[in-house]
Amino acid sequence: MAMHNACIVKQTSRPVATERAATVAFANRLPPITRRDAAAAALGKSRPVVQISANQSGGPMFLRNLWYLALPGEQLKRGAMMRKIMLDEPLLIARDADGEPFALRDVCPHRGIPLSDGAFDGREVECCYHGWRFDRTGRCTAIPSLVADQNFNLERVRTRHYPCREVQGNIWVFFSDGDDSDPSHGDDNPPPIIPGVGGRAPGLTETMIFPSAVDHAVVGLMDPAHGPFVHRSWWWRSQRSMHEKSKKFGPSPLGFTMLRHPPSSNSGAYKLLGGAMTTEISFRLPGVRIEHIEAGRHVLCGLTAVTPITAQETEVNHVIYWTQPWLRPLKPLLRPFVRAFLRQDRDVVIKQQEGLKYESNLMLINDADMQAKWYYQLKRAWDKSQQDGGAFENPIEPRELRWRS
């Protein structure tokens, strides 16, 4: 049996200390990419086995200064608010009377009550404990217990504000590692824009919770070899349909892209679109996969965003856009297939968690697992840029990968 390049991913089970400590631990424990490794990769040769640790403190590293998908916009009505846990932080996400979303830390700075347990009039959030009110920027606007002649500066009281944007029907929140008062935060790397669909809202959205660390969810998302086994079905793929594939990849903003190509012959569902089709699949940090299909003059696109809730719980949002008018009446029929697809991925991750109780060393091989290796390289490069204060240098080089699926 030919020996493949293997990457051992080691995860421990100690509780998360702090995100910054975890980030430093992650960066310090990853081996540098040597000139010999780079030359071997350029020649298509196997690199030696390396040992990496996804996080010394036992969970995924939460990357900062990036946009995370919080929820599909259709789930948040005008004048409503909701509580979300993202990156182990409590958030209140609301849509004001003008229809604009905003996000605050869901803790009243007075006595620690979740602000989402209070009231929202479309302009201000009122704490249910003592009636302190906060505007959409997190600034305290009223403390009912103060009397007229008491000299108290309300400007001293704030709850954290998170930059928040709605883009093509999805609400994104920016998690910085510093001051969030600057409205331009996140402008350097804005949320992704789906080409060819304009400003339209998604045709279909589905959300599912994965009881796993975000890294396992992301690696499963980009794994090209599990389809015939995890997603086997008459309408998708089976083991009998497996064949060798060769795809070209290149660097793209915050990640990499499988360059545009005809869909695989064993992707039966694509045949329903008809016409000459091409597809392009991109991945970008922190955990967003976009599959963009062109079928004649029409576009079908799936955006899958992986957002950590806690160190061991992850939310996966799958959002589908299309320009084909005839697909809209089929929406009730499409949803069960999308839900089944996500459920299959979730169920195999649940099984994986059982194995991880007894074995923490995991393998990544060439070429089928190269995208997972790139993910870890991208995380390391992003963390380095944040620590050094320099520009992010994408480590991905153009390459052709081959595998069977």
C-alpha positions as CSV (number, residue, x, y, z in Angstrom):
1,M,0.0,0.0,0.0
2,A,1.4,3.4,-1.0
3,M,2.1,5.7,2.0
4,H,0.2,9.0,2.0
5,N,1.3,12.2,3.6
6,A,-0.5,12.3,6.9
7,C,-1.3,15.2,9.2
8,I,-2.0,14.2,12.8
9,V,-4.6,16.5,14.4
10,K,-4.5,16.2,18.2
11,Q,-7.3,17.6,20.4
12,T,-7.4,17.5,24.2
13,S,-10.4,17.8,26.5
14,R,-9.3,20.5,28.9
15,P,-11.8,23.4,29.3
16,V,-11.3,26.6,27.4
17,A,-9.2,29.2,29.3
18,T,-9.3,32.4,27.2
19,E,-9.6,32.8,23.5
20,R,-6.3,34.7,23.3
21,A,-4.4,32.1,25.3
22,A,-5.9,29.4,23.1
23,T,-4.8,31.4,20.0
24,V,-1.3,31.7,21.2
25,A,-1.1,28.1,22.2
26,F,-2.4,27.1,18.8
27,A,0.2,29.2,16.9
28,N,3.1,28.1,19.1
29,R,2.4,24.4,18.7
30,L,2.1,24.3,14.9
31,P,5.3,23.5,13.1
32,P,6.6,26.0,10.6
33,I,6.2,25.3,6.9
34,T,9.8,24.8,5.8
35,R,11.4,25.4,2.4
36,R,11.7,21.7,1.9
37,D,8.0,21.2,2.6
38,A,7.1,24.0,0.2
39,A,9.3,22.5,-2.5
40,A,7.8,19.1,-2.0
41,A,4.3,20.5,-2.3
42,A,5.2,22.3,-5.5
43,L,6.5,19.0,-6.9
44,G,3.4,17.1,-5.8
45,K,5.4,15.0,-3.4
46,S,4.3,13.8,0.1
47,R,5.3,15.9,3.1
48,P,6.5,14.0,6.2
49,V,4.1,13.4,9.0
50,V,3.7,16.4,11.2
51,Q,2.1,16.8,14.6
52,I,-0.3,19.7,15.2
53,S,-2.6,20.6,18.0
54,A,-5.9,22.3,17.1
55,N,-6.1,23.9,20.6
56,Q,-4.2,23.3,23.7
57,S,-7.1,24.2,25.9
58,G,-9.5,21.7,24.5
59,G,-11.8,23.3,22.0
60,P,-11.6,25.2,18.7
61,M,-9.8,28.4,18.4
62,F,-12.2,31.2,17.9
63,L,-10.8,33.5,15.2
64,R,-11.3,37.2,15.8
65,N,-11.7,40.2,13.5
66,L,-13.9,38.2,11.2
67,W,-17.6,38.2,10.3
68,Y,-19.7,35.2,11.5
69,L,-23.2,34.4,10.2
70,A,-25.5,34.9,13.1
71,L,-28.9,33.9,11.5
72,P,-30.9,34.1,8.3
73,G,-32.6,37.5,8.2
74,E,-36.1,36.0,7.9
75,Q,-35.8,34.7,11.4
76,L,-35.7,38.2,12.9
77,K,-38.9,40.3,12.4
78,R,-39.0,44.1,12.7
79,G,-39.2,45.2,16.3
80,A,-38.1,41.8,17.6
81,M,-35.0,40.7,19.5
82,M,-33.5,37.4,20.3
83,R,-30.7,35.9,22.4
84,K,-27.8,34.0,20.7
85,I,-24.6,32.5,22.0
86,M,-21.8,32.9,19.5
87,L,-18.1,32.2,20.2
88,D,-19.0,31.6,23.8
89,E,-20.4,35.1,24.1
90,P,-24.0,36.1,24.9
91,L,-25.5,38.3,22.2
92,L,-28.8,40.2,21.9
93,I,-29.6,40.6,18.2
94,A,-32.5,42.8,17.3
95,R,-34.1,44.5,14.3
96,D,-35.1,48.1,15.0
97,A,-38.2,50.0,13.9
98,D,-36.4,51.0,10.6
99,G,-35.7,47.4,9.8
100,E,-31.9,47.6,10.6
101,P,-30.4,44.8,12.7
102,F,-27.9,45.4,15.5
103,A,-26.1,43.3,18.1
104,L,-25.2,44.0,21.8
105,R,-23.7,42.0,24.6
106,D,-26.7,40.4,26.2
107,V,-25.7,41.4,29.8
108,C,-27.0,44.5,31.6
109,P,-23.8,46.1,33.1
110,H,-25.8,47.0,36.2
111,R,-26.7,43.6,37.8
112,G,-25.9,41.1,35.0
113,I,-29.4,40.3,33.9
114,P,-29.7,39.3,30.2
115,L,-31.1,42.3,28.3
116,S,-33.1,39.9,26.1
117,D,-35.3,39.2,29.1
118,G,-36.5,42.8,29.0
119,A,-38.5,44.8,26.5
120,F,-37.8,46.3,23.1
121,D,-39.8,49.1,21.6
122,G,-38.0,49.2,18.3
123,R,-35.6,51.9,19.5
124,E,-34.3,51.0,22.9
125,V,-33.9,47.8,25.0
126,E,-35.2,48.0,28.6
127,C,-33.7,45.8,31.3
128,C,-36.4,43.8,33.1
129,Y,-34.7,44.3,36.5
130,H,-34.4,48.0,37.1
131,G,-35.6,49.5,33.8
132,W,-32.2,50.7,32.5
133,R,-32.5,51.4,28.8
134,F,-29.9,51.1,26.0
135,D,-29.9,52.2,22.4
136,R,-28.7,50.2,19.4
137,T,-25.1,51.3,20.0
138,G,-25.1,49.9,23.6
139,R,-25.2,53.4,25.2
140,C,-27.3,53.7,28.3
141,T,-30.1,56.3,27.8
142,A,-32.0,56.2,31.0
143,I,-31.8,55.0,34.7
144,P,-35.3,55.4,36.2
145,S,-34.0,55.3,39.8
146,L,-32.0,58.5,39.5
147,V,-33.6,61.7,40.9
148,A,-33.5,65.0,39.1
149,D,-30.6,66.6,41.1
150,Q,-28.3,63.6,41.1
151,N,-25.2,64.1,39.0
152,F,-24.6,60.9,37.2
153,N,-23.1,60.7,33.7
154,L,-25.0,58.2,31.7
155,E,-22.1,58.1,29.1
156,R,-20.2,56.1,31.6
157,V,-22.6,53.2,31.2
158,R,-22.5,51.0,28.1
159,T,-22.9,47.4,27.1
160,R,-20.7,46.1,24.3
161,H,-21.8,46.8,20.7
162,Y,-20.9,44.4,17.9
163,P,-20.8,45.5,14.2
164,C,-23.8,43.9,12.5
165,R,-24.8,43.8,8.8
166,E,-27.5,42.2,6.8
167,V,-26.2,41.0,3.4
168,Q,-28.4,39.2,0.8
169,G,-30.8,38.1,3.5
170,N,-28.3,37.0,6.1
171,I,-27.3,38.7,9.3
172,W,-23.6,38.8,10.1
173,V,-21.8,39.8,13.3
174,F,-18.2,41.0,13.5
175,F,-16.1,39.8,16.4
176,S,-13.2,42.0,17.0
177,D,-10.5,41.7,19.6
178,G,-10.7,45.4,20.6
179,D,-13.0,48.4,20.5
180,D,-16.2,47.9,18.5
181,S,-17.3,51.5,18.5
182,D,-15.8,52.2,15.0
183,P,-18.6,51.5,12.5
184,S,-16.0,50.7,9.8
185,H,-14.8,47.6,11.6
186,G,-14.8,44.7,9.2
187,D,-14.7,46.8,6.1
188,D,-11.4,45.3,5.1
189,N,-12.9,41.9,4.8
190,P,-16.7,42.3,4.5
191,P,-19.2,39.5,4.6
192,P,-19.2,37.5,1.3
193,I,-21.4,38.6,-1.6
194,I,-23.0,35.9,-3.8
195,P,-22.5,36.9,-7.5
196,G,-25.4,36.7,-9.9
197,V,-28.2,36.9,-7.4
198,G,-28.3,40.6,-6.7
199,G,-30.0,41.7,-3.5
200,R,-32.5,38.9,-3.4
201,A,-33.2,37.0,-0.2
202,P,-32.4,33.3,-0.1
203,G,-34.9,30.9,-1.6
204,L,-34.4,28.3,1.2
205,T,-32.6,28.3,4.6
206,E,-32.0,25.5,7.0
207,T,-30.2,25.6,10.4
208,M,-28.9,22.7,12.4
209,I,-26.8,22.4,15.6
210,F,-23.8,20.1,15.5
211,P,-22.6,18.9,19.0
212,S,-18.9,19.2,18.1
213,A,-16.1,21.6,18.0
214,V,-16.1,24.0,15.1
215,D,-13.0,22.5,13.5
216,H,-14.7,19.1,13.1
217,A,-17.7,20.7,11.5
218,V,-15.6,22.8,9.1
219,V,-13.3,19.9,8.1
220,G,-16.4,17.7,7.5
221,L,-17.9,20.5,5.4
222,M,-14.9,20.6,3.0
223,D,-14.3,16.8,2.9
224,P,-14.7,15.6,-0.7
225,A,-14.4,11.9,0.0
226,H,-17.3,11.2,2.5
227,G,-20.2,11.7,0.0
228,P,-20.6,8.1,-1.3
229,F,-20.6,6.8,2.3
230,V,-22.4,9.5,4.4
231,H,-24.7,10.9,1.7
232,R,-25.4,7.7,-0.3
233,S,-28.9,7.8,-1.9
234,W,-30.6,7.2,-5.2
235,W,-30.7,10.9,-5.9
236,W,-27.1,11.8,-5.0
237,R,-24.2,9.3,-4.8
238,S,-23.4,5.7,-4.0
239,Q,-20.2,3.7,-3.6
240,R,-20.7,2.2,-7.0
241,S,-20.6,5.7,-8.5
242,M,-17.1,6.4,-7.1
243,H,-14.4,7.4,-9.6
244,E,-11.2,9.3,-9.8
245,K,-11.5,13.1,-9.8
246,S,-9.0,15.8,-10.5
247,K,-9.7,19.4,-9.6
248,K,-7.7,22.6,-9.8
249,F,-7.5,24.9,-6.8
250,G,-6.1,28.4,-6.3
251,P,-6.0,31.0,-3.5
252,S,-8.9,33.4,-3.0
253,P,-9.8,36.1,-0.4
254,L,-9.4,34.5,3.1
255,G,-9.2,31.0,1.7
256,F,-9.1,29.0,-1.5
257,T,-11.3,28.1,-4.5
258,M,-11.9,24.9,-6.5
259,L,-11.8,26.5,-9.9
260,R,-14.9,26.5,-12.2
261,H,-15.5,23.1,-13.7
262,P,-18.5,20.9,-14.9
263,P,-20.2,19.2,-11.9
264,S,-19.3,15.6,-11.1
265,S,-21.0,13.0,-13.2
266,N,-22.2,11.3,-10.0
267,S,-24.0,14.4,-8.6
268,G,-27.4,13.3,-9.8
269,A,-29.4,16.2,-8.4
270,Y,-27.5,18.7,-10.6
271,K,-29.0,17.1,-13.7
272,L,-32.4,18.5,-12.8
273,L,-31.2,22.0,-13.6
274,G,-30.7,21.2,-17.3
275,G,-28.4,22.9,-19.8
276,A,-24.6,23.3,-19.7
277,M,-23.5,23.7,-16.1
278,T,-20.3,24.7,-14.4
279,T,-19.6,25.0,-10.7
280,E,-17.1,26.8,-8.5
281,I,-16.6,26.0,-4.8
282,S,-14.8,28.4,-2.5
283,F,-13.9,28.3,1.2
284,R,-13.1,31.3,3.3
285,L,-12.3,32.0,7.0
286,P,-13.8,31.7,9.5
287,G,-15.9,28.8,8.1
288,V,-17.9,29.7,5.0
289,R,-18.3,27.4,1.9
290,I,-19.9,28.8,-1.2
291,E,-20.9,26.5,-4.1
292,H,-21.8,28.6,-7.1
293,I,-23.5,26.8,-10.1
294,E,-24.1,28.5,-13.4
295,A,-26.7,26.8,-15.7
296,G,-27.0,28.8,-18.8
297,R,-28.2,32.3,-17.8
298,H,-29.3,31.1,-14.4
299,V,-27.5,30.7,-11.0
300,L,-28.0,28.3,-8.2
301,C,-25.8,28.9,-5.2
302,G,-25.5,27.3,-1.8
303,L,-23.8,29.1,1.1
304,T,-22.9,27.1,4.2
305,A,-21.7,29.0,7.2
306,V,-20.2,27.2,10.3
307,T,-20.5,29.4,13.5
308,P,-19.1,28.2,16.8
309,I,-21.6,28.5,19.7
310,T,-19.4,27.1,22.4
311,A,-16.2,25.1,22.4
312,Q,-18.2,21.9,21.8
313,E,-21.3,23.1,20.0
314,T,-21.5,24.5,16.5
315,E,-24.3,26.0,14.4
316,V,-24.5,25.3,10.7
317,N,-26.6,27.5,8.4
318,H,-27.2,26.3,4.9
319,V,-28.7,29.0,2.6
320,I,-29.7,28.4,-1.0
321,Y,-30.2,31.1,-3.7
322,W,-31.6,30.6,-7.2
323,T,-32.7,32.6,-10.2
324,Q,-34.7,29.8,-11.8
325,P,-38.4,30.8,-11.4
326,W,-39.6,27.2,-11.6
327,L,-37.7,26.2,-8.4
328,R,-39.8,28.4,-6.1
329,P,-42.9,26.1,-6.3
330,L,-40.7,23.2,-5.5
331,K,-39.5,24.7,-2.3
332,P,-41.6,22.4,0.0
333,L,-40.2,19.4,-1.9
334,L,-36.6,20.6,-1.7
335,R,-36.5,21.3,2.0
336,P,-36.7,17.6,3.1
337,F,-33.7,16.8,0.9
338,V,-31.6,19.7,2.3
339,R,-32.6,18.8,5.9
340,A,-31.7,15.1,5.3
341,F,-28.3,16.1,3.8
342,L,-27.4,18.2,6.9
343,R,-28.7,15.6,9.3
344,Q,-26.4,13.0,7.7
345,D,-23.5,15.3,8.3
346,R,-24.6,16.0,11.8
347,D,-25.1,12.3,12.6
348,V,-21.6,11.3,11.5
349,V,-20.1,14.1,13.6
350,I,-22.1,12.7,16.6
351,K,-20.6,9.3,16.0
352,Q,-17.1,10.9,15.7
353,Q,-17.5,12.5,19.1
354,E,-17.9,9.0,20.7
355,G,-14.6,7.9,19.1
356,L,-12.8,11.1,20.2
357,K,-13.4,10.2,23.8
358,Y,-10.8,7.4,23.3
359,E,-8.6,8.6,20.5
360,S,-7.5,12.2,20.0
361,N,-5.0,11.7,17.2
362,L,-6.6,12.2,13.8
363,M,-5.0,11.8,10.4
364,L,-5.2,14.0,7.3
365,I,-3.8,12.6,4.1
366,N,-3.0,13.8,0.6
367,D,-4.9,14.6,-1.6
368,A,-8.4,14.0,-0.3
369,D,-7.7,15.8,3.0
370,M,-5.6,18.6,1.6
371,Q,-8.4,21.1,1.9
372,A,-8.5,20.4,5.7
373,K,-4.8,20.9,5.9
374,W,-5.2,24.2,4.1
375,Y,-7.9,25.2,6.7
376,Y,-5.4,24.8,9.5
377,Q,-2.7,26.6,7.6
378,L,-5.2,29.5,7.0
379,K,-6.1,29.7,10.7
380,R,-2.4,29.8,11.6
381,A,-1.7,32.5,9.0
382,W,-4.7,34.6,10.1
383,D,-3.7,34.4,13.8
384,K,-0.1,35.4,12.9
385,S,-1.4,38.5,11.1
386,Q,-3.5,39.5,14.1
387,Q,-0.7,39.0,16.6
388,D,1.9,40.8,14.4
389,G,-0.4,43.5,13.3
390,G,0.6,42.9,9.7
391,A,-1.3,42.0,6.5
392,F,-2.8,38.5,6.2
393,E,-0.7,36.4,3.8
394,N,-2.6,33.6,2.2
395,P,-0.5,30.5,2.3
396,I,-2.4,28.6,-0.4
397,E,-0.6,28.0,-3.7
398,P,-2.3,26.9,-7.0
399,R,-2.5,23.1,-7.1
400,E,-4.3,20.2,-8.7
401,L,-5.7,17.6,-6.3
402,R,-6.8,14.0,-7.1
403,W,-9.0,11.7,-5.2
404,R,-11.8,9.1,-5.6
405,S,-15.3,9.8,-4.5
